[in-house]
């Protein structure tokens, strides 16, 4: 059954045919892969098994195939003439598939070093060649590129752009670096689909209450051990969505009785105040256009597609119907899609 040739991407040309062939191979390899005897720690093994041995593997590879195909076509070059980096890769399938389809070079990136370690072990098990494993944020990626004379034709990410702490800074730095032509990002934080918007509202409320509000309370108490309950509660609210020096600066400005700059696009957003990660930007098409065009990129904002590989036939019937609605509505399809493609292009 697993040897059946599946359609991960419509094979409209040679590029798509190569990607689909390698997507099928990756699918079979991941279904058979056992990481129990590797040096990956228990958390890494749990995460890998939940995501790669789980029920969404088909959709994950399908999404990765689409990102690779669409981004390659935008470069107007052959696959083997492009260098590709999966930004904020985690243990997704994007960097794995990219490593199989024949790019000139492929790079892995994640904010946390342990993820690069996990990824390297998995790549060795699958005999997938990755040219470099880069830990850190966009500064680390740019520094690596400059130090190693690497031009990233394609900077791609799946469900990462919504987690970037300062999107304006990210795109400005990427543009100024001169190290890329295409930044292809997909995100399920689709503001225009009401169902996805409210899903994120509830998610933000939950993680804020159970995690980040508690974190900020503890951090403020350490910085100001004798703070009053009133000031503490006020500052916990004022520091939501802030990290690094933005967090400590807000505290200082509060006690200096000075104006505290607002957090742009805050909405229901929250984040880890120590690292800035897992910010969950839920912003509109217009906001993305403003952020991305200011540095000099051009931008497109298009609809993604629904997973049609669920266990229940009725669910797949509905998602296939929604995919037809997305196709029919064309440029407005993002009102009905579960995710959107946000693509920055340097002319």
C-alpha positions in Angstrom: 0.0 0.0 0.0 2.8 2.4 0.9 4.5 1.7 -2.5 1.6 3.3 -4.3 2.6 6.4 -6.3 0.8 9.3 -4.7 0.1 12.7 -6.1 1.7 15.3 -3.8 1.8 17.9 -6.5 0.2 18.0 -9.9 2.8 17.0 -12.4 2.4 19.9 -14.9 6.1 20.0 -15.9 9.5 18.4 -15.3 10.1 20.4 -12.1 6.8 19.1 -10.6 7.5 15.5 -11.7 10.9 15.5 -10.0 9.4 17.0 -6.8 6.5 14.5 -6.8 8.9 11.5 -7.3 11.1 12.6 -4.4 8.0 13.4 -2.3 6.8 9.8 -2.7 10.2 8.5 -1.7 10.4 10.8 1.4 6.9 9.7 2.4 7.9 6.0 2.3 11.1 6.7 4.2 9.5 8.6 6.9 6.8 6.0 7.4 9.5 3.4 7.9 11.9 5.5 9.9 12.6 4.4 13.5 14.3 7.1 15.7 14.2 5.0 18.9 17.9 4.0 18.6 19.2 7.5 17.8 20.8 10.1 20.0 17.8 12.3 19.8 16.4 13.0 23.3 13.0 12.0 24.5 11.4 15.3 23.6 12.8 15.2 20.1 11.6 11.6 19.6 8.1 12.4 20.8 7.9 15.5 18.5 9.2 13.5 15.5 6.8 10.6 16.1 3.8 12.9 16.6 4.5 14.9 13.4 6.1 12.3 11.0 4.4 9.1 12.1 1.2 11.0 12.6 -1.9 11.6 10.6 -0.8 14.8 8.8 2.3 13.4 7.0 0.7 13.4 3.6 -0.4 17.1 4.0 2.9 18.1 5.4 4.8 16.7 2.4 2.1 18.1 0.0 2.6 21.6 1.5 6.4 21.3 1.3 6.2 20.2 -2.3 4.0 23.2 -3.2 6.4 25.6 -1.5 9.4 24.2 -3.3 7.7 24.2 -6.7 6.2 27.6 -6.5 9.4 29.2 -5.2 11.6 27.6 -7.8 9.3 28.8 -10.6 9.6 32.4 -9.2 13.4 32.3 -9.6 13.2 31.5 -13.3 16.1 29.1 -12.8 16.5 25.4 -12.7 16.4 23.5 -9.4 20.1 22.8 -9.6 20.9 26.4 -10.1 19.2 27.5 -6.8 20.3 27.5 -3.2 17.5 26.9 -0.7 17.2 27.5 3.0 14.4 26.3 5.3 14.1 29.1 7.9 12.8 28.0 11.3 12.6 24.4 10.0 12.1 22.5 13.3 11.5 18.9 12.3 9.2 19.6 9.3 9.4 18.0 5.9 10.4 21.1 4.0 14.2 20.8 4.4 14.1 17.0 4.0 12.3 17.2 0.7 14.5 20.2 -0.4 17.5 18.0 0.3 16.2 15.4 -2.1 15.1 17.3 -5.2 18.4 18.4 -6.5 19.1 22.0 -5.3 22.6 23.4 -5.8 22.8 23.8 -2.0 20.3 23.3 0.9 20.5 24.8 4.4 18.7 24.1 7.6 17.9 26.8 10.1 16.2 26.9 13.5 16.4 29.3 16.4 17.3 26.6 18.9 20.5 24.6 18.5 18.9 21.3 19.6 16.7 21.2 16.6 19.7 21.4 14.3 21.1 18.5 16.2 17.9 16.5 15.7 17.7 17.4 12.0 21.3 16.3 11.4 20.7 12.9 12.9 17.5 12.4 10.9 19.3 13.5 7.7 22.1 10.9 8.3 19.5 8.2 8.9 17.8 9.0 5.6 21.0 9.7 3.7 19.8 13.3 2.8 22.6 15.8 2.2 22.2 19.2 3.9 25.0 21.7 3.3 24.8 23.5 6.6 22.8 23.5 9.9 22.5 27.1 11.1 21.2 27.9 14.6 19.8 31.3 15.5 17.6 34.0 14.0 17.8 36.0 10.8 21.1 37.6 12.0 22.7 34.2 12.2 21.5 33.2 8.7 22.8 36.5 7.2 26.1 36.2 9.1 26.5 32.6 7.9 25.8 33.6 4.3 28.3 36.5 4.3 31.0 34.4 6.0 30.6 31.5 3.6 29.7 33.5 0.5 26.3 31.8 0.3 23.5 33.5 -1.7 20.1 32.1 -0.6 18.1 32.2 -3.8 15.1 31.0 -1.8 14.4 31.6 1.9 11.4 29.4 2.6 9.3 28.7 5.7 6.2 26.8 6.7 4.2 28.2 9.7 7.1 30.3 10.9 6.5 33.9 9.8 3.7 34.3 12.4 6.3 33.5 15.1 8.9 36.0 14.2 9.3 38.6 17.0 9.9 41.7 14.9 8.6 41.2 11.3 9.7 44.7 10.1 13.2 44.1 11.3 13.2 40.6 9.7 12.3 41.8 6.2 14.5 44.9 6.4 17.5 42.9 7.4 16.9 40.3 4.7 16.5 43.0 2.1 19.6 44.9 3.2 21.7 41.8 3.3 21.5 41.3 -0.5 21.6 37.6 0.1 18.2 36.5 -1.3 15.7 37.0 -4.1 12.7 35.1 -2.9 11.3 34.8 0.7 8.4 32.3 0.5 6.4 32.0 3.7 3.2 30.2 4.5 1.2 30.8 7.7 -2.0 29.3 9.2 -2.4 32.6 11.0 -4.8 33.7 8.3 -6.5 36.8 9.6 -9.1 36.8 6.8 -10.5 33.4 7.4 -12.8 34.0 10.3 -12.5 30.4 11.5 -8.7 30.5 11.5 -8.8 34.0 13.2 -10.9 32.8 16.1 -9.0 29.6 16.4 -5.9 31.8 17.0 -7.7 34.1 19.3 -8.5 31.1 21.6 -5.0 29.7 21.3 -3.5 33.0 22.2 -5.7 33.4 25.2 -4.8 29.9 26.4 -1.0 30.2 26.1 -1.1 33.7 27.6 -3.0 32.6 30.6 -1.2 29.3 31.2 2.3 30.3 30.2 3.5 33.7 29.2 1.5 35.8 31.7 3.0 33.7 34.5 6.5 34.1 32.9 6.2 37.9 32.8 5.0 38.0 36.4 8.0 36.1 37.6 10.4 38.2 35.5 9.0 41.5 36.7 9.2 40.4 40.3 12.9 39.5 39.8 13.6 42.9 38.3 11.5 44.8 40.8 11.2 42.6 43.9 9.3 45.1 46.0 6.8 46.0 43.4 3.2 46.7 44.5 0.4 44.4 43.4 -1.2 47.2 41.4 2.0 48.1 39.5 2.8 44.4 38.9 -0.6 43.7 37.3 -0.3 46.9 35.2 3.1 45.9 34.0 2.2 42.3 33.2 -0.5 43.7 30.9 1.8 46.4 29.4 4.6 43.9 28.6 2.5 41.4 26.7 4.1 40.8 23.3 7.5 42.3 24.4 10.8 40.6 24.6 14.5 41.4 25.0 15.3 45.1 25.6 11.7 46.0 24.7 10.6 44.2 27.8 13.0 45.7 30.3 12.7 49.2 28.6 8.9 49.1 29.1 9.4 48.5 32.9 11.9 51.3 33.2 9.7 53.7 31.3 6.7 52.8 33.5 8.5 53.7 36.7 10.0 56.8 35.1 6.4 57.8 34.3 7.2 58.1 30.6 5.2 57.1 27.6 5.6 53.4 26.6 5.6 52.7 22.8 2.8 50.4 21.7 3.5 47.0 20.4 2.7 47.1 16.7 0.1 44.6 15.5 -0.3 43.4 19.1 -3.9 42.2 18.8 -4.2 39.0 20.8 -0.5 38.3 20.3 1.8 37.1 23.1 5.3 35.7 23.2 8.2 34.4 25.3 9.7 37.5 26.8 13.1 35.9 27.2 13.6 34.7 23.7 11.0 36.5 21.6 10.0 33.2 20.0 6.4 31.9 19.5 5.1 35.4 18.9 1.9 34.7 17.1 1.4 37.5 14.6 -2.2 37.5 13.3 -2.2 40.3 10.8 -4.0 41.3 7.7 -2.9 41.2 4.1 -2.6 45.0 4.2 -0.3 44.9 7.2 2.0 42.3 5.4 2.1 44.5 2.3 3.1 47.5 4.5 5.8 45.5 6.3 7.3 43.9 3.2 7.2 46.7 0.7 8.8 49.3 3.0 12.3 47.8 2.6 11.9 47.4 -1.2 10.4 44.0 -1.8 7.4 43.4 -3.9 4.8 41.1 -2.3 2.1 38.6 -3.2 -0.5 37.2 -0.8 -2.4 34.2 -2.0 -4.6 31.4 -0.7 -3.3 28.0 0.5 -5.3 24.8 0.4 -7.1 22.4 2.7 -5.9 19.0 3.7 -7.9 16.2 1.9 -6.3 13.2 3.6 -8.3 13.0 6.8 -9.6 9.8 8.3 -13.3 10.5 7.7 -14.7 10.7 4.1 -17.2 13.4 5.0 -14.4 15.7 6.3 -12.4 15.2 3.0 -15.6 15.9 1.0 -15.9 19.2 2.8 -12.2 20.2 2.4 -12.3 19.2 -1.3 -15.4 21.4 -1.7 -13.6 24.3 0.1 -10.6 23.9 -2.2 -12.9 24.3 -5.2 -14.4 27.4 -3.6 -10.8 28.8 -3.2 -10.1 28.1 -6.8 -13.3 29.7 -8.0 -12.9 32.8 -5.9 -9.3 33.4 -7.3 -7.5 36.4 -5.7 -10.0 36.4 -2.9 -9.6 32.7 -2.1 -7.7 33.5 1.1 -11.1 34.3 2.8 -11.7 30.5 2.7 -8.2 29.0 2.9 -6.7 27.5 6.1 -3.3 29.2 5.4 -1.9 31.9 3.1 1.3 32.3 1.1 3.2 35.5 1.8 5.9 35.9 -0.8 8.5 38.7 -0.8 10.4 39.2 -4.1 13.5 41.3 -4.6 13.5 42.6 -8.2 
